[in-house]
C-alpha cells in the first residue's frame, strides 16, 4: 500500500499526518506528502491518492 498526499499548505503537515495515521493506522502505508499550489477546488486543502495490491 502506498499513499500520496497533495497539500496546499505544507506547514500543516502534522495535522495531515495525524489524520492520515488515524485512518491508515493498521495498514501503515509508504507515504509521500507534496505541497502543490492549488487543487481542483479552491477550498480543498488535501487530496489523497492511494495505491494497493490485493
Sine and cosine of phi, psi and omega as CSV:
sin_phi,cos_phi,sin_psi,cos_psi,sin_omega,cos_omega
0.00,0.00,0.65,-0.76,0.05,-1.00
-0.64,-0.77,0.64,-0.77,0.10,-1.00
-0.82,-0.58,0.51,-0.86,0.09,-1.00
-0.81,-0.59,0.79,-0.61,0.01,-1.00
-0.94,-0.33,0.85,-0.52,0.08,-1.00
-0.97,-0.26,0.88,-0.47,-0.11,-0.99
-0.83,-0.56,0.49,-0.87,0.00,-1.00
-1.00,-0.06,-0.17,0.98,0.01,-1.00
-0.59,-0.81,1.00,-0.06,-0.08,-1.00
-0.90,0.43,-0.34,0.94,0.01,-1.00
-0.91,0.41,-0.26,0.96,0.03,-1.00
-0.99,-0.10,0.36,0.93,-0.10,-0.99
-0.83,0.55,-0.56,0.83,0.00,-1.00
-0.91,0.41,-0.66,0.75,0.04,-1.00
-0.89,0.46,-0.73,0.68,0.00,-1.00
-0.88,0.47,-0.70,0.72,0.00,-1.00
-0.89,0.46,-0.64,0.77,0.01,-1.00
-0.90,0.43,-0.73,0.69,0.01,-1.00
-0.90,0.44,-0.68,0.73,0.03,-1.00
-0.88,0.48,-0.70,0.71,0.00,-1.00
-0.89,0.45,-0.61,0.80,0.04,-1.00
-0.91,0.41,-0.66,0.75,-0.05,-1.00
-0.97,0.26,-0.67,0.75,-0.09,-1.00
-0.97,-0.22,0.35,0.94,-0.13,-0.99
-0.83,0.55,-0.57,0.82,-0.03,-1.00
-1.00,0.09,-0.30,0.96,-0.06,-1.00
-1.00,-0.10,-0.66,0.75,-0.04,-1.00
0.79,0.62,0.90,0.43,-0.03,-1.00
-0.96,0.28,0.33,-0.94,0.19,-0.98
-0.92,0.38,0.72,-0.70,-0.14,-0.99
-0.71,-0.71,0.61,-0.79,0.10,-0.99
-0.80,-0.60,0.68,-0.73,0.08,-1.00
-0.86,-0.50,0.78,-0.63,-0.05,-1.00
-0.77,-0.64,0.72,-0.69,0.08,-1.00
-1.00,0.08,0.72,-0.69,0.04,-1.00
-0.84,-0.55,0.36,-0.93,-0.04,-1.00
-0.96,0.29,-0.49,0.87,0.00,-1.00
-0.26,-0.97,0.35,-0.93,0.13,-0.99
-0.92,-0.39,-0.05,-1.00,-0.13,-0.99
-0.87,0.49,-0.51,0.86,0.05,-1.00
-0.85,-0.53,0.65,-0.76,-0.08,-1.00
-0.86,0.50,-0.43,0.90,-0.02,-1.00
-1.00,0.00,-0.04,1.00,0.06,-1.00
-0.97,0.24,0.71,-0.70,0.03,-1.00
-0.97,-0.23,-0.47,0.88,-0.11,-0.99
-0.52,-0.86,0.57,-0.82,0.14,-0.99
-0.77,-0.63,0.73,-0.68,-0.01,-1.00
-0.89,-0.45,0.81,-0.59,0.08,-1.00
-0.95,-0.32,0.73,-0.68,-0.03,-1.00
-0.80,-0.60,0.67,-0.74,0.08,-1.00
-0.82,-0.58,0.78,-0.63,-0.01,-1.00
-0.66,-0.75,0.51,-0.86,0.08,-1.00
-0.92,-0.39,0.80,-0.60,0.01,-1.00
-0.99,-0.16,0.00,0.00,0.00,0.00
